[in-house]
Structure formats: C-alpha cells, structure tokens
Amino acid sequence: MRFSMAPLLIHSEAVPKEARDALKAASSAPPERRRAELERAARVLYRETELDCADARELVGLAPGENCH
C-alpha cells in the first residue's frame, strides 16, 4: 500500500487550486478515473511549484519515474 499526502494537500492553501481540485476529483472518482485525476494533480504541482516530478507524483500517491509533462 502506498502512502499519500493527497487528503492533506486538498486542504492546504499552499497547494495550487487546480491541484486541489484534481485531488478532490480523484477522491470521489470511480476507480477507472482516479489515476487520471492524480496524474493531473501531479502535473500541476510540478508545473506550479518548486517540486521535482518524482516528488510531486509521490505526494499524490503515484509511483515516481513517470513523466510530469
């Protein structure tokens, strides 16, 4: 089981609104849509913060190593 900070990030004002919205969507999405929303949140975190791609993916509960573009 992978640890995710996503539930905490949803409520953090330090997280870009678009990323929080994607995390909220992921938390209520059916299983087949959840990963896409988490991917979107990771891309926003990568693009709008100083996090590197692997860290952004790990924060939302995805495996590092895939692309954030």
Order of alpha helices (4+ residues) and beta strands (2+ residues): alpha-alpha-alpha-alpha
